[in-house]
Amino acid sequence: MKQSILILCIVACCVGVAGAQSTPRELGVRISSVDFSGNNVFNLVYKKQKAENRYSRWRAAFGNIGYNNFNDEDNVDFNVGAFYGIEKRRALSDRFTFNHGWEFGGNIGLNFNEANGGYQFGLAAGYVLGIQYNPAKPFFINLETIPGARLNFSDFSSGEDNLVVQGNIGFSSLAAVTLGFRF
């Protein structure tokens, strides 16, 4: 019995030490627009350290998710996206870092009502530029912008094939704030 308890304690200590030395990760909520009419854009950001001052970055975007009933007609719309990139960091001081790196991804949007519906599909590539502040050990605040290019395909018509292709070069978000923690 004593041997079982001793083995269990040794295994628990080894698991605790291994967990303490695991790869640093970050998780945060990114807000790039606040609009009280419902057109808010919230992102979940997950980062995993790959090497010293180098992180893999995954971002899931959620925006314009809604339902309304106008003139007795149901309307449902949503837009979601996923992005991936490599983020490099350079220390500016003990609490500040400069973050930069490429990010690639896409999004899809759907709109349905009783009369018609449609879709929008987009591809994007951008370069992340940001400043990260580390106020306390597990927490961080990040301010960033992503200049880049986007290509959108959309068809919102009433039964006719009207594919619209648009491209733009600019900022996917002029300024975004991320609030998160490390684990």
Biotite code that builds the C-alpha atoms (Angstrom):
import biotite.structure as struc

atoms = struc.array([
    struc.Atom([0.000, 0.000, 0.000], chain_id="A", res_id=1, res_name="MET", atom_name="CA", element="C"),
    struc.Atom([2.805, 2.401, 0.922], chain_id="A", res_id=2, res_name="LYS", atom_name="CA", element="C"),
    struc.Atom([4.589, 1.586, -2.345], chain_id="A", res_id=3, res_name="GLN", atom_name="CA", element="C"),
    struc.Atom([1.436, 2.396, -4.336], chain_id="A", res_id=4, res_name="SER", atom_name="CA", element="C"),
    struc.Atom([1.083, 5.756, -2.609], chain_id="A", res_id=5, res_name="ILE", atom_name="CA", element="C"),
    struc.Atom([4.791, 6.515, -3.144], chain_id="A", res_id=6, res_name="LEU", atom_name="CA", element="C"),
    struc.Atom([4.581, 5.602, -6.861], chain_id="A", res_id=7, res_name="ILE", atom_name="CA", element="C"),
    struc.Atom([1.411, 7.690, -7.213], chain_id="A", res_id=8, res_name="LEU", atom_name="CA", element="C"),
    struc.Atom([3.159, 10.701, -5.605], chain_id="A", res_id=9, res_name="CYS", atom_name="CA", element="C"),
    struc.Atom([6.218, 10.326, -7.867], chain_id="A", res_id=10, res_name="ILE", atom_name="CA", element="C"),
    struc.Atom([4.011, 10.113, -10.981], chain_id="A", res_id=11, res_name="VAL", atom_name="CA", element="C"),
    struc.Atom([2.020, 13.173, -9.839], chain_id="A", res_id=12, res_name="ALA", atom_name="CA", element="C"),
    struc.Atom([5.249, 15.152, -9.298], chain_id="A", res_id=13, res_name="CYS", atom_name="CA", element="C"),
    struc.Atom([6.615, 14.128, -12.714], chain_id="A", res_id=14, res_name="CYS", atom_name="CA", element="C"),
    struc.Atom([3.366, 15.125, -14.424], chain_id="A", res_id=15, res_name="VAL", atom_name="CA", element="C"),
    struc.Atom([3.412, 18.466, -12.566], chain_id="A", res_id=16, res_name="GLY", atom_name="CA", element="C"),
    struc.Atom([7.008, 19.198, -13.587], chain_id="A", res_id=17, res_name="VAL", atom_name="CA", element="C"),
    struc.Atom([6.319, 18.167, -17.205], chain_id="A", res_id=18, res_name="ALA", atom_name="CA", element="C"),
    struc.Atom([3.242, 20.378, -17.260], chain_id="A", res_id=19, res_name="GLY", atom_name="CA", element="C"),
    struc.Atom([5.197, 23.329, -15.885], chain_id="A", res_id=20, res_name="ALA", atom_name="CA", element="C"),
    struc.Atom([7.759, 22.989, -18.680], chain_id="A", res_id=21, res_name="GLN", atom_name="CA", element="C"),
    struc.Atom([5.235, 22.641, -21.501], chain_id="A", res_id=22, res_name="SER", atom_name="CA", element="C"),
    struc.Atom([5.141, 24.927, -24.512], chain_id="A", res_id=23, res_name="THR", atom_name="CA", element="C"),
    struc.Atom([3.856, 28.428, -23.644], chain_id="A", res_id=24, res_name="PRO", atom_name="CA", element="C"),
    struc.Atom([0.409, 29.184, -25.060], chain_id="A", res_id=25, res_name="ARG", atom_name="CA", element="C"),
    struc.Atom([-1.805, 32.258, -25.172], chain_id="A", res_id=26, res_name="GLU", atom_name="CA", element="C"),
    struc.Atom([-5.567, 32.596, -25.535], chain_id="A", res_id=27, res_name="LEU", atom_name="CA", element="C"),
    struc.Atom([-7.425, 35.863, -25.990], chain_id="A", res_id=28, res_name="GLY", atom_name="CA", element="C"),
    struc.Atom([-10.515, 37.678, -27.202], chain_id="A", res_id=29, res_name="VAL", atom_name="CA", element="C"),
    struc.Atom([-9.813, 40.152, -30.016], chain_id="A", res_id=30, res_name="ARG", atom_name="CA", element="C"),
    struc.Atom([-12.229, 43.020, -30.656], chain_id="A", res_id=31, res_name="ILE", atom_name="CA", element="C"),
    struc.Atom([-11.880, 44.950, -33.909], chain_id="A", res_id=32, res_name="SER", atom_name="CA", element="C"),
    struc.Atom([-15.154, 46.859, -33.929], chain_id="A", res_id=33, res_name="SER", atom_name="CA", element="C"),
    struc.Atom([-17.925, 47.664, -31.498], chain_id="A", res_id=34, res_name="VAL", atom_name="CA", element="C"),
    struc.Atom([-21.239, 48.708, -32.955], chain_id="A", res_id=35, res_name="ASP", atom_name="CA", element="C"),
    struc.Atom([-24.319, 48.793, -30.751], chain_id="A", res_id=36, res_name="PHE", atom_name="CA", element="C"),
    struc.Atom([-26.560, 48.010, -33.737], chain_id="A", res_id=37, res_name="SER", atom_name="CA", element="C"),
    struc.Atom([-25.173, 44.446, -33.731], chain_id="A", res_id=38, res_name="GLY", atom_name="CA", element="C"),
    struc.Atom([-22.350, 44.577, -36.316], chain_id="A", res_id=39, res_name="ASN", atom_name="CA", element="C"),
    struc.Atom([-19.613, 43.595, -33.882], chain_id="A", res_id=40, res_name="ASN", atom_name="CA", element="C"),
    struc.Atom([-16.525, 41.635, -34.836], chain_id="A", res_id=41, res_name="VAL", atom_name="CA", element="C"),
    struc.Atom([-15.106, 39.358, -32.140], chain_id="A", res_id=42, res_name="PHE", atom_name="CA", element="C"),
    struc.Atom([-12.208, 36.955, -32.660], chain_id="A", res_id=43, res_name="ASN", atom_name="CA", element="C"),
    struc.Atom([-10.714, 34.179, -30.593], chain_id="A", res_id=44, res_name="LEU", atom_name="CA", element="C"),
    struc.Atom([-6.927, 34.155, -30.829], chain_id="A", res_id=45, res_name="VAL", atom_name="CA", element="C"),
    struc.Atom([-4.787, 31.168, -29.851], chain_id="A", res_id=46, res_name="TYR", atom_name="CA", element="C"),
    struc.Atom([-0.977, 31.313, -29.982], chain_id="A", res_id=47, res_name="LYS", atom_name="CA", element="C"),
    struc.Atom([1.552, 28.568, -29.342], chain_id="A", res_id=48, res_name="LYS", atom_name="CA", element="C"),
    struc.Atom([5.277, 29.196, -29.005], chain_id="A", res_id=49, res_name="GLN", atom_name="CA", element="C"),
    struc.Atom([7.313, 27.399, -31.705], chain_id="A", res_id=50, res_name="LYS", atom_name="CA", element="C"),
    struc.Atom([10.747, 28.766, -30.803], chain_id="A", res_id=51, res_name="ALA", atom_name="CA", element="C"),
    struc.Atom([12.205, 31.694, -28.893], chain_id="A", res_id=52, res_name="GLU", atom_name="CA", element="C"),
    struc.Atom([10.173, 34.811, -29.864], chain_id="A", res_id=53, res_name="ASN", atom_name="CA", element="C"),
    struc.Atom([8.240, 32.881, -32.559], chain_id="A", res_id=54, res_name="ARG", atom_name="CA", element="C"),
    struc.Atom([4.584, 31.824, -32.254], chain_id="A", res_id=55, res_name="TYR", atom_name="CA", element="C"),
    struc.Atom([2.024, 30.022, -34.391], chain_id="A", res_id=56, res_name="SER", atom_name="CA", element="C"),
    struc.Atom([-1.126, 32.098, -34.460], chain_id="A", res_id=57, res_name="ARG", atom_name="CA", element="C"),
    struc.Atom([-4.696, 30.860, -35.080], chain_id="A", res_id=58, res_name="TRP", atom_name="CA", element="C"),
    struc.Atom([-7.620, 33.274, -35.215], chain_id="A", res_id=59, res_name="ARG", atom_name="CA", element="C"),
    struc.Atom([-11.330, 32.497, -35.498], chain_id="A", res_id=60, res_name="ALA", atom_name="CA", element="C"),
    struc.Atom([-13.471, 35.484, -36.493], chain_id="A", res_id=61, res_name="ALA", atom_name="CA", element="C"),
    struc.Atom([-17.178, 35.886, -35.771], chain_id="A", res_id=62, res_name="PHE", atom_name="CA", element="C"),
    struc.Atom([-19.094, 38.873, -37.096], chain_id="A", res_id=63, res_name="GLY", atom_name="CA", element="C"),
    struc.Atom([-22.531, 39.938, -38.244], chain_id="A", res_id=64, res_name="ASN", atom_name="CA", element="C"),
    struc.Atom([-24.287, 36.943, -36.719], chain_id="A", res_id=65, res_name="ILE", atom_name="CA", element="C"),
    struc.Atom([-27.957, 37.751, -36.510], chain_id="A", res_id=66, res_name="GLY", atom_name="CA", element="C"),
    struc.Atom([-31.625, 37.146, -37.069], chain_id="A", res_id=67, res_name="TYR", atom_name="CA", element="C"),
    struc.Atom([-34.373, 39.658, -37.688], chain_id="A", res_id=68, res_name="ASN", atom_name="CA", element="C"),
    struc.Atom([-37.957, 39.676, -38.830], chain_id="A", res_id=69, res_name="ASN", atom_name="CA", element="C"),
    struc.Atom([-38.703, 42.687, -41.039], chain_id="A", res_id=70, res_name="PHE", atom_name="CA", element="C"),
    struc.Atom([-42.147, 43.083, -42.650], chain_id="A", res_id=71, res_name="ASN", atom_name="CA", element="C"),
    struc.Atom([-43.029, 39.513, -41.597], chain_id="A", res_id=72, res_name="ASP", atom_name="CA", element="C"),
    struc.Atom([-39.994, 38.153, -43.468], chain_id="A", res_id=73, res_name="GLU", atom_name="CA", element="C"),
    struc.Atom([-37.369, 36.139, -41.592], chain_id="A", res_id=74, res_name="ASP", atom_name="CA", element="C"),
    struc.Atom([-33.761, 37.091, -42.317], chain_id="A", res_id=75, res_name="ASN", atom_name="CA", element="C"),
    struc.Atom([-30.735, 35.130, -41.052], chain_id="A", res_id=76, res_name="VAL", atom_name="CA", element="C"),
    struc.Atom([-27.140, 36.152, -41.703], chain_id="A", res_id=77, res_name="ASP", atom_name="CA", element="C"),
    struc.Atom([-23.712, 35.301, -40.399], chain_id="A", res_id=78, res_name="PHE", atom_name="CA", element="C"),
    struc.Atom([-20.071, 35.647, -41.297], chain_id="A", res_id=79, res_name="ASN", atom_name="CA", element="C"),
    struc.Atom([-17.255, 33.478, -39.901], chain_id="A", res_id=80, res_name="VAL", atom_name="CA", element="C"),
    struc.Atom([-13.581, 33.184, -40.746], chain_id="A", res_id=81, res_name="GLY", atom_name="CA", element="C"),
    struc.Atom([-10.371, 31.357, -39.865], chain_id="A", res_id=82, res_name="ALA", atom_name="CA", element="C"),
    struc.Atom([-6.808, 32.665, -40.131], chain_id="A", res_id=83, res_name="PHE", atom_name="CA", element="C"),
    struc.Atom([-3.321, 31.254, -39.512], chain_id="A", res_id=84, res_name="TYR", atom_name="CA", element="C"),
    struc.Atom([0.061, 32.899, -39.295], chain_id="A", res_id=85, res_name="GLY", atom_name="CA", element="C"),
    struc.Atom([3.520, 32.974, -37.773], chain_id="A", res_id=86, res_name="ILE", atom_name="CA", element="C"),
    struc.Atom([4.151, 35.787, -35.308], chain_id="A", res_id=87, res_name="GLU", atom_name="CA", element="C"),
    struc.Atom([7.649, 37.011, -34.475], chain_id="A", res_id=88, res_name="LYS", atom_name="CA", element="C"),
    struc.Atom([8.363, 39.092, -31.383], chain_id="A", res_id=89, res_name="ARG", atom_name="CA", element="C"),
    struc.Atom([11.013, 41.594, -30.432], chain_id="A", res_id=90, res_name="ARG", atom_name="CA", element="C"),
    struc.Atom([11.316, 42.857, -26.851], chain_id="A", res_id=91, res_name="ALA", atom_name="CA", element="C"),
    struc.Atom([10.994, 46.626, -26.488], chain_id="A", res_id=92, res_name="LEU", atom_name="CA", element="C"),
    struc.Atom([11.232, 46.593, -22.669], chain_id="A", res_id=93, res_name="SER", atom_name="CA", element="C"),
    struc.Atom([10.440, 44.250, -19.782], chain_id="A", res_id=94, res_name="ASP", atom_name="CA", element="C"),
    struc.Atom([6.682, 44.547, -20.388], chain_id="A", res_id=95, res_name="ARG", atom_name="CA", element="C"),
    struc.Atom([6.369, 45.521, -24.069], chain_id="A", res_id=96, res_name="PHE", atom_name="CA", element="C"),
    struc.Atom([7.024, 43.519, -27.243], chain_id="A", res_id=97, res_name="THR", atom_name="CA", element="C"),
    struc.Atom([6.695, 44.374, -30.919], chain_id="A", res_id=98, res_name="PHE", atom_name="CA", element="C"),
    struc.Atom([4.811, 41.601, -32.775], chain_id="A", res_id=99, res_name="ASN", atom_name="CA", element="C"),
    struc.Atom([4.858, 41.109, -36.544], chain_id="A", res_id=100, res_name="HIS", atom_name="CA", element="C"),
    struc.Atom([4.358, 38.393, -39.148], chain_id="A", res_id=101, res_name="GLY", atom_name="CA", element="C"),
    struc.Atom([2.269, 37.081, -42.041], chain_id="A", res_id=102, res_name="TRP", atom_name="CA", element="C"),
    struc.Atom([-1.306, 35.861, -41.622], chain_id="A", res_id=103, res_name="GLU", atom_name="CA", element="C"),
    struc.Atom([-3.425, 33.986, -44.206], chain_id="A", res_id=104, res_name="PHE", atom_name="CA", element="C"),
    struc.Atom([-7.049, 32.890, -44.098], chain_id="A", res_id=105, res_name="GLY", atom_name="CA", element="C"),
    struc.Atom([-10.556, 33.150, -45.368], chain_id="A", res_id=106, res_name="GLY", atom_name="CA", element="C"),
    struc.Atom([-14.150, 33.737, -44.448], chain_id="A", res_id=107, res_name="ASN", atom_name="CA", element="C"),
    struc.Atom([-17.619, 32.692, -45.502], chain_id="A", res_id=108, res_name="ILE", atom_name="CA", element="C"),
    struc.Atom([-20.866, 34.570, -45.106], chain_id="A", res_id=109, res_name="GLY", atom_name="CA", element="C"),
    struc.Atom([-24.420, 33.405, -45.674], chain_id="A", res_id=110, res_name="LEU", atom_name="CA", element="C"),
    struc.Atom([-27.674, 35.345, -45.878], chain_id="A", res_id=111, res_name="ASN", atom_name="CA", element="C"),
    struc.Atom([-31.087, 33.756, -46.118], chain_id="A", res_id=112, res_name="PHE", atom_name="CA", element="C"),
    struc.Atom([-34.578, 35.170, -46.167], chain_id="A", res_id=113, res_name="ASN", atom_name="CA", element="C"),
    struc.Atom([-37.918, 33.956, -47.495], chain_id="A", res_id=114, res_name="GLU", atom_name="CA", element="C"),
    struc.Atom([-37.478, 35.630, -50.901], chain_id="A", res_id=115, res_name="ALA", atom_name="CA", element="C"),
    struc.Atom([-33.840, 34.788, -51.666], chain_id="A", res_id=116, res_name="ASN", atom_name="CA", element="C"),
    struc.Atom([-30.448, 34.078, -50.218], chain_id="A", res_id=117, res_name="GLY", atom_name="CA", element="C"),
    struc.Atom([-26.828, 34.165, -51.046], chain_id="A", res_id=118, res_name="GLY", atom_name="CA", element="C"),
    struc.Atom([-23.247, 33.657, -50.025], chain_id="A", res_id=119, res_name="TYR", atom_name="CA", element="C"),
    struc.Atom([-19.945, 35.455, -49.780], chain_id="A", res_id=120, res_name="GLN", atom_name="CA", element="C"),
    struc.Atom([-16.540, 33.757, -49.729], chain_id="A", res_id=121, res_name="PHE", atom_name="CA", element="C"),
    struc.Atom([-13.251, 35.568, -49.180], chain_id="A", res_id=122, res_name="GLY", atom_name="CA", element="C"),
    struc.Atom([-9.522, 34.900, -49.102], chain_id="A", res_id=123, res_name="LEU", atom_name="CA", element="C"),
    struc.Atom([-7.061, 37.187, -47.348], chain_id="A", res_id=124, res_name="ALA", atom_name="CA", element="C"),
    struc.Atom([-3.351, 37.683, -46.736], chain_id="A", res_id=125, res_name="ALA", atom_name="CA", element="C"),
    struc.Atom([-1.985, 40.320, -44.395], chain_id="A", res_id=126, res_name="GLY", atom_name="CA", element="C"),
    struc.Atom([0.958, 41.366, -42.282], chain_id="A", res_id=127, res_name="TYR", atom_name="CA", element="C"),
    struc.Atom([0.307, 41.682, -38.539], chain_id="A", res_id=128, res_name="VAL", atom_name="CA", element="C"),
    struc.Atom([1.869, 44.726, -36.828], chain_id="A", res_id=129, res_name="LEU", atom_name="CA", element="C"),
    struc.Atom([1.293, 45.032, -33.085], chain_id="A", res_id=130, res_name="GLY", atom_name="CA", element="C"),
    struc.Atom([2.434, 46.044, -29.642], chain_id="A", res_id=131, res_name="ILE", atom_name="CA", element="C"),
    struc.Atom([1.857, 43.704, -26.696], chain_id="A", res_id=132, res_name="GLN", atom_name="CA", element="C"),
    struc.Atom([1.775, 44.870, -23.072], chain_id="A", res_id=133, res_name="TYR", atom_name="CA", element="C"),
    struc.Atom([2.247, 42.336, -20.259], chain_id="A", res_id=134, res_name="ASN", atom_name="CA", element="C"),
    struc.Atom([0.838, 43.980, -17.074], chain_id="A", res_id=135, res_name="PRO", atom_name="CA", element="C"),
    struc.Atom([0.890, 40.877, -14.830], chain_id="A", res_id=136, res_name="ALA", atom_name="CA", element="C"),
    struc.Atom([2.322, 37.377, -15.227], chain_id="A", res_id=137, res_name="LYS", atom_name="CA", element="C"),
    struc.Atom([-0.531, 35.474, -16.932], chain_id="A", res_id=138, res_name="PRO", atom_name="CA", element="C"),
    struc.Atom([-2.277, 38.408, -18.653], chain_id="A", res_id=139, res_name="PHE", atom_name="CA", element="C"),
    struc.Atom([-1.564, 40.480, -21.767], chain_id="A", res_id=140, res_name="PHE", atom_name="CA", element="C"),
    struc.Atom([-3.093, 43.304, -23.809], chain_id="A", res_id=141, res_name="ILE", atom_name="CA", element="C"),
    struc.Atom([-2.331, 43.529, -27.517], chain_id="A", res_id=142, res_name="ASN", atom_name="CA", element="C"),
    struc.Atom([-2.996, 46.385, -29.958], chain_id="A", res_id=143, res_name="LEU", atom_name="CA", element="C"),
    struc.Atom([-2.536, 45.485, -33.632], chain_id="A", res_id=144, res_name="GLU", atom_name="CA", element="C"),
    struc.Atom([-3.377, 46.282, -37.220], chain_id="A", res_id=145, res_name="THR", atom_name="CA", element="C"),
    struc.Atom([-3.278, 44.039, -40.297], chain_id="A", res_id=146, res_name="ILE", atom_name="CA", element="C"),
    struc.Atom([-2.591, 45.680, -43.662], chain_id="A", res_id=147, res_name="PRO", atom_name="CA", element="C"),
    struc.Atom([-3.129, 43.266, -46.520], chain_id="A", res_id=148, res_name="GLY", atom_name="CA", element="C"),
    struc.Atom([-5.102, 42.126, -49.555], chain_id="A", res_id=149, res_name="ALA", atom_name="CA", element="C"),
    struc.Atom([-8.504, 40.473, -49.834], chain_id="A", res_id=150, res_name="ARG", atom_name="CA", element="C"),
    struc.Atom([-10.391, 38.772, -52.649], chain_id="A", res_id=151, res_name="LEU", atom_name="CA", element="C"),
    struc.Atom([-14.172, 38.295, -52.251], chain_id="A", res_id=152, res_name="ASN", atom_name="CA", element="C"),
    struc.Atom([-16.648, 36.271, -54.280], chain_id="A", res_id=153, res_name="PHE", atom_name="CA", element="C"),
    struc.Atom([-20.343, 36.876, -53.637], chain_id="A", res_id=154, res_name="SER", atom_name="CA", element="C"),
    struc.Atom([-23.749, 36.037, -55.051], chain_id="A", res_id=155, res_name="ASP", atom_name="CA", element="C"),
    struc.Atom([-26.742, 37.611, -53.302], chain_id="A", res_id=156, res_name="PHE", atom_name="CA", element="C"),
    struc.Atom([-29.469, 37.368, -55.897], chain_id="A", res_id=157, res_name="SER", atom_name="CA", element="C"),
    struc.Atom([-33.027, 36.199, -56.378], chain_id="A", res_id=158, res_name="SER", atom_name="CA", element="C"),
    struc.Atom([-32.447, 33.061, -58.421], chain_id="A", res_id=159, res_name="GLY", atom_name="CA", element="C"),
    struc.Atom([-30.124, 34.519, -61.080], chain_id="A", res_id=160, res_name="GLU", atom_name="CA", element="C"),
    struc.Atom([-26.441, 33.706, -61.255], chain_id="A", res_id=161, res_name="ASP", atom_name="CA", element="C"),
    struc.Atom([-24.836, 37.063, -60.477], chain_id="A", res_id=162, res_name="ASN", atom_name="CA", element="C"),
    struc.Atom([-21.348, 36.280, -59.215], chain_id="A", res_id=163, res_name="LEU", atom_name="CA", element="C"),
    struc.Atom([-19.521, 39.411, -58.069], chain_id="A", res_id=164, res_name="VAL", atom_name="CA", element="C"),
    struc.Atom([-15.744, 39.337, -57.619], chain_id="A", res_id=165, res_name="VAL", atom_name="CA", element="C"),
    struc.Atom([-14.109, 42.113, -55.595], chain_id="A", res_id=166, res_name="GLN", atom_name="CA", element="C"),
    struc.Atom([-10.547, 42.696, -54.517], chain_id="A", res_id=167, res_name="GLY", atom_name="CA", element="C"),
    struc.Atom([-9.115, 45.266, -52.189], chain_id="A", res_id=168, res_name="ASN", atom_name="CA", element="C"),
    struc.Atom([-5.890, 46.292, -50.590], chain_id="A", res_id=169, res_name="ILE", atom_name="CA", element="C"),
    struc.Atom([-6.117, 47.941, -47.204], chain_id="A", res_id=170, res_name="GLY", atom_name="CA", element="C"),
    struc.Atom([-6.566, 47.074, -43.553], chain_id="A", res_id=171, res_name="PHE", atom_name="CA", element="C"),
    struc.Atom([-8.594, 44.025, -42.539], chain_id="A", res_id=172, res_name="SER", atom_name="CA", element="C"),
    struc.Atom([-8.867, 45.790, -39.198], chain_id="A", res_id=173, res_name="SER", atom_name="CA", element="C"),
    struc.Atom([-7.486, 49.266, -38.715], chain_id="A", res_id=174, res_name="LEU", atom_name="CA", element="C"),
    struc.Atom([-7.047, 48.701, -34.974], chain_id="A", res_id=175, res_name="ALA", atom_name="CA", element="C"),
    struc.Atom([-7.877, 45.678, -32.837], chain_id="A", res_id=176, res_name="ALA", atom_name="CA", element="C"),
    struc.Atom([-7.442, 45.060, -29.116], chain_id="A", res_id=177, res_name="VAL", atom_name="CA", element="C"),
    struc.Atom([-6.831, 41.588, -27.687], chain_id="A", res_id=178, res_name="THR", atom_name="CA", element="C"),
    struc.Atom([-7.283, 40.789, -24.001], chain_id="A", res_id=179, res_name="LEU", atom_name="CA", element="C"),
    struc.Atom([-5.820, 37.423, -23.026], chain_id="A", res_id=180, res_name="GLY", atom_name="CA", element="C"),
    struc.Atom([-3.819, 35.184, -20.753], chain_id="A", res_id=181, res_name="PHE", atom_name="CA", element="C"),
    struc.Atom([-0.897, 32.752, -20.929], chain_id="A", res_id=182, res_name="ARG", atom_name="CA", element="C"),
    struc.Atom([-0.982, 29.165, -19.768], chain_id="A", res_id=183, res_name="PHE", atom_name="CA", element="C"),
])
